[in-house]
Each structure stands twice: as C-alpha cells, then as structure tokens.
C-alpha cells in the first residue's frame, strides 16, 4: 500500500480512538455511586476499574498482534460485536461479580484503538510519523479524559447505568462509520496465530528499546491510574463533591492532551532522550504538587495538567521510538508496549486503592512520587543499551 495518510483519515482514526478508549474510563467517576448501589466497599468496587484495565491488557495481547496477520476490517467486526454485548451486560449488572466480568470484556474489546496508532505510523513517511502518532494519540487522550467528564455528569443526573446504555448506542454507530470509511489493510505475515504470538516474545527478548519503553510507560501509567482511581474518593471525603466535579477535572487534562500533536512534531525534530527526561521531571513535579494539595482545588488542577502532559509526552515518544526501529512488526511491538502500559495501570489502580484505604491522599501522592522517580532511574540506567 502506498504510504499516504490523508488528514480526513487521520482525524477519523483519532476520533475513533478517543470514542472507543472512553469505554475504559466511564467507570472511574462512577465508582462511588456503584459502591453505594451494590452495597460494597470502596476497595471492592475499585476492582471494576482493575478488571477493565486487565481486560484491556488481555485484548492488547490477543487481538492487536492480529493487525500484522488479518485484515483490519475482519478484526473490527468481531471486536465491536463483543464490545456492544459487554456494554449491555454492564448496564444491567445487579451484582459486583457480573459488573466485574462485563468490565473485563469491555476492556478486552476496547483495545481496538491500538490498531490505529501503528496504522498511522505505517501510512506516514519518516518526516511526518511523529505528527501522525501525536494526532491519533491526541484523540485517544481526549477520549480518556473527556470520558470522565461525560460519565461524571451523566452519573449525577441519570445514574451510572445510563452511561453504559449511551455507550452501547455510540459504539454501534461508530462501527458503521468505520466499516464504510476505514481503508482495508491486508498485512503480509503468513505464519500461524501461534507463531505470531510467539514472535512477540522474540521481539521482547531481542529489542532493549522495546523493553525500556515498556517499563517507562508502565511506571508512568501506574501513577496516572492511581491518581484517577482515587481522585473520586478525595473529592467526596475532603471536598464533599460528587462525580460531576471529579469528572470535570478531565476538562483540565484535555488542555494537556491537545498538545499531543505538538509533542509528536517535536519527536520529528528534537532529541527523544531529552523529551523523555523532561516528561519524567514533569511527572515528579506534578506528584509533589498533589502531595501538598489534599485540600487545594487549585493545586489539584495544576497537577492534573502536568501529570497528563508528562504521561502523554512520554507515551508518544516511546511509541515513536519502537515503531521507527521495528517497521515490519509495529503491531507486535506495540502489543508488548501497551500490555506493559496497562499492566502498569492495573498495578497503579490496585496500589492506589490500597494507599487511599490505609494512608489516604498522602499515601497516594507518595506512591506517585516513587513511581515517577523510578522512571528517571531506569531510563538513566538502561538508555545506553536502548538508544
């Protein structure tokens, strides 16, 4: 296929990535309402967010590598069918177990945006690859952040179940648009599905660049997930605000997400090593601000901008590095990276809930500082082997 990516196609992929990935995060501002209705503890209901992220990691491992073997149109048909059924199951769940199971499959099927990122890289030339990745990532990040705003407002006005009903209708409409507008891409890999999965292990073992990017990304997303999972509890306990206010913090984060295209362009011109260090330092500063802002809305607002900016800059740079070095296996190296990314997110959700339950906001902030400093440490230790 000719490597040409029109702006209309690029922005369709960006918008679609945001709409689909939003399914992962609708639950976060709604966790308190879910816990009250289902009569379970805050720690127990956090398993809904955990299951969603684990499902996403599983989807990344089992679905996304197929982008190197099977037509994207075939993958979309299966994936959206499962996604819609899972959203319906969540909307009618009357027990925590059923909600956790359906949330896992929502996460599993919502991995599909990660096909768009390698696709954008594949259809772009070397001088515009960073920009294309940045634009798709802008849509994805805005979806992550905007989903919290929307679900917070819908949850306050109509209850948490209505959010899942609305998402079901939205995904059905999106599938029809993608089915008719997205170009068909037929990959060249001819091996079996088993050998395809085995080759993921090969790239993990032989590519230090991929391993280091995966570790950096996992640590960054662990901190971000710990923040968003526990913010709803901080707002309820320390400020007396509901899910709508918690979700509204996503609007602030969107300001940072809009700079993703700028970060992508910087990747085409600036040292990636410098971008990584600046991003990690931004994360450290954001968590220090959070530490001193347990009763300061302004401090939380400033921290949200910095933490989202740091994570996205690190994320875009990580992906640009691994795609450039592995052009024939972009979906598989993206699988390694994104599975690690969301395993980190699941770990951050668990550690964040534990830190909140035992040490409140001080514990969560200390966790975030430790994770952010770890990014700098591992990058400095292993960058010579990876660059």
N, C-alpha and C positions, 0 to 999 in steps of 0.2 A: 504494500500500500504506500502511496506517496505520502511523504511526511509533510502534510499541510493541515493546519488546525485553524479553522475559521473562528472569529470571535463569537459568532452566534452559537456554534457547537461548544466552544469553551465555556461560555456562560450558562449554557444548558446543563453541562456536566457539573459546573459549580453550584448551580441552584439545586439540582437533583441531589448532590452530595449533602447539602445542608438539610434538605427536607427529610431525607432518609435517616441521617445520623441523629436527627432530632428525636427519633423514637427511643434512643438510648437514655435520654436525659429528661423526658417529660416527668419521670417519677420523682426526681430529686426534690423539687419544691413541694411535692405532694406527700412525702413520706410521713409527715406528722398527721395529716388527715387520714392516711391509710392506717396508721397505727391506732388511731382513735376508733375508727370504724370497725377494724378487725380485732380490736382489743388485744394488741400485742405491744411489747416494749419497743422503745426507740432502737435499741441494739438489734432486736429481732427483725424489725421492718427494714433495717439497713441491708438485710440480705436480698431484698428486692433489687436494689441498686447493684449489689455484688453479683447476683445471678445474671443481670443484664450484661454486665461487663465481661463476665466469664463466657457467656454465650457469644458475645462479640468476638472474643479471642478465639473461641472454637470455630466460628464462622470464617474468621480470617485464615485459620489453618486448613480447614477442609474445603472451603469454597473458593477463596481468592486465587490459590495456585491454578485452578481450572482456567483462569484467564490466559495461561500460557498453552492451553490444550484445546479448549472448547470455545465455540463462538459465544460472544458476549450476549447475543440475543437469546440463546438457549439457557444461559445462566439466569438471565433476568426472569424468564417465565417461571422457573422453579422457585426462585428466591422470593419473588413478590407474592406468589401463592401462599408460601409458608408465612411470610410476614403478615399478610392480611388475616390469616387464620389465628395467628398468635396474638395480634392486637384485639381481635374479637374475644379470645379466651381471657385476656387480661381484663377487659371491660366488664365481664360477667363473673369474675372471680369472687367467691364468697368466703374463701379460706386463704390463709397465708401461703400454704403449700401450693395451691393452684396458681396463685399470683406469682410465686417464685418460679414455678415451672414455665408458665407462659412468658414471664420476663426473660428467662434464659433463651427461649426461641425467638423472642423479639430481638434480642441482642444478636443471636446467631444469624438471622436473616438480614439484619441491618448492616452487615459487613460490606454490602454491595458498593458503597461509595469508594471503597479502596480499589475497585477496578478502574474508577475514573482517573485516579492520580497517575498510575502507570500509563494509562491510555493517553493522558495529556502529555506525559513525557515522551511517549513513543511517537506521537504525531507532531512534535515540535522539533525544530532544529536546535543545534547546540547553543546558539546565541540567545534563544528565547525559552529554553527549557525551564529555567528558574522562574520566569514570569508566569508561564502556564501552570506550573505546580502551585505557585503562590495564589493565583486566581481561584483554582479549584479548592485550595485549602482555605481561602477566604470564605467561600460558600460553606464549606464544612464547619469551620469555626463559628461562623454566624449562626448556623443551624444549631450547634451545640449550645451557644449562649442564648440565642433567641428562643429556643425551646423552653428554657426555664422561665422566661418572661411570660410566654403564652400559657404554659401549664399553670403557672402561679395565678394568673388572672382567671383562667377558666376554672381552676380548682376552687378559688374563693367564691366565684359566682354560681357555679353549677355543680361542684363536686368533682372528685378525681376521675370518676368513671367516664364522664362526658369527654374528657380529653382523649381517652383511648378510642371512643366512638368516632370522634372527629379525625383522629389519625388514620383510622381504617379507611374512611372515605377518601382522604387525601392521598393515601398510598395507591388506592385503586385508580384514581385519576392520573397520578404520576406514571404509573406503569403504561397506560395507554399512550401518553405523550412520548415516553422513551421508546416504546415499541415502534412508533412511526418515525421518530426524528433521529434516533441514535444510529450512526452507521454500523453496519455489521463488520466485525473484525474477526477473521479466522486465523488463529495462531498456527505456527509451523511445527510445534512439538508433536512428535508421533509416538512417543512411548506410552506405556500404560499409566493409569492413575496412580498405581502403587509406586512405580518408578518416579513419577512426578513428585510424589510426597517424599520419597527417599532422597531425591536430589536437593530438597530443602536442607536436609542435614549436611549434604556435601558443601553447599554454599555457606552454611553456618560454620563448619569446621575450617574452611579454607579462606574465608574472607574476614580478616580482622576489622576492616572498615565497617562491615555489616554488624559484627558483634559489638563494637564500641558504640555505634549509632543506636543499636537496640538497647544497650544499657543506659545510655544518656536519656533516650526517650522514655524508657520505663520509669526511671527515677523522677523525671520531670512530671510525668502524668500521674504518678503516685501522689505527689504533693498537690497537684491540681484537684484530683479526685477527693482527697482528704478534705480539702477546703470546701468544695461544693456540697459534699455529703453532709458536713457538719454545720454549714452556714445556716441552714433552716433551723437547727436547734439553737444556735446562738441568737438568731433573730427572735425566736419565741421566748427564750429564757431571759436574755439580757435586755431586750428592747420591747418585747411584747408585740412584735409584728407577725403577721401571718404569711402565708405562702406567696401572696401577690407581691409583697415588698421584697421577699427573698428572691423571687424570680426576676424582679425589676433590676437586680444587680447585673443580670445578663446584658441589659442595655448598655451598661457602663463597659462591660467586657467587649461588646461589639465594636466599640470605638477602637480598641486594640486590634480586633480581628480584621478591621478594614485596612490595616497596614500590611496585611499578609502579602498582597501583591507587591508592595514596596520592598518587603523583605526578600521576595522572590527575585526582584530585579537586582537587589544588592548581591544576591548569590551569583549573578552572572558577571559581577564586576569586582567584588571585594573578597578578601581572604576569608574562607569559610572557618578557619581556625579562630579568627578574630570575632566573627559573628557568634560562634558557639560560646566563647568566653563572655562576651557582652550579655548574651541571653542568660547564661547561668548566673552572672552577677545580678541581673535584674530580678531573678527569682529569689536570691538570697535577700536582697533589699526588700522585696515585697513581703516576705515572711517576717522579717524584723518589724516592718510596719504593722503587720497583722498582730504580732505579739503584743504591741503596745496599744492596740485598738479594740480591746474587748468591749469597750463602752463608747467607741467613737465611730459613728457612721462615716464621717469624712475619711478617717484612716482606712476603713474597710474599702471605701470607694477607690482611693488611691492605690491600695494594694491589689484590687481586682484588675485595674488597668495594667499594672506592672507584671502581675503573675501571668495574665493571659498573653501579654506581649512577649514575655520571656519564653513561655512554652511554645508559642507558635513560631517564633524565630528559630528556636532550637529544632523544632519538628520539621519545618520546611528545609532547613539546611541539612539535617540528617537524611531526608529523602532525596534531595538533590544529589548528595554525595553518593548514595548507594545506587541510584538509577544511572548516574553517569558512568560508574565503574562496572555495571553489570547490565548492559543493554539487551542481552538476549534472555535474561531471566528476571525482568523487572517485577513481575507479579510474585515470583517466588521469594526474592529478597525483600519485597515489600511485606510479604507474609511473615517472614522472620522478624522484621522490624515492628510491624503492627501487633503481632501476637505478644511480643515483649512489651510493647507500649501499653496494651490493655491488661496484661497480667500485672504490670506495674499499677495500673489504675485500680484493678481489683484489690491488690495489696494495700494501696492507699486508702481505699474505701474501708477495708477491714480495720487497719491501724488507726484511721481517723475516728471511726466509731468507738473503738476501744479507748483511744486517747480522750475523746469527749466524755465518755461514760465515767472514766476514773480521774481525769485531770482537767476536764473542761477545756476552755479555749487556750489556756496556757500550754496544755499538753499537745493540742493540735498544732499550734504555732511552732512549738519546739520541734515537733516531728517534721514540719515543713522546712524549717531551717536546716535540720540534719540532712534531709533528702537533697536539698539544693546544694549544700556544700559538698555532698558526695559526688554530684555531677562534675564539679570542678576537679575534685581529687582524681576520679577515674579518667577524666579526659587528659589531665596532665600526665598521668602515669602511663597511658597506653597510646597517646596520639601519634608518637613516632612510628609505631608499627602500622598505624591505620592510614596515615596521610602520605 
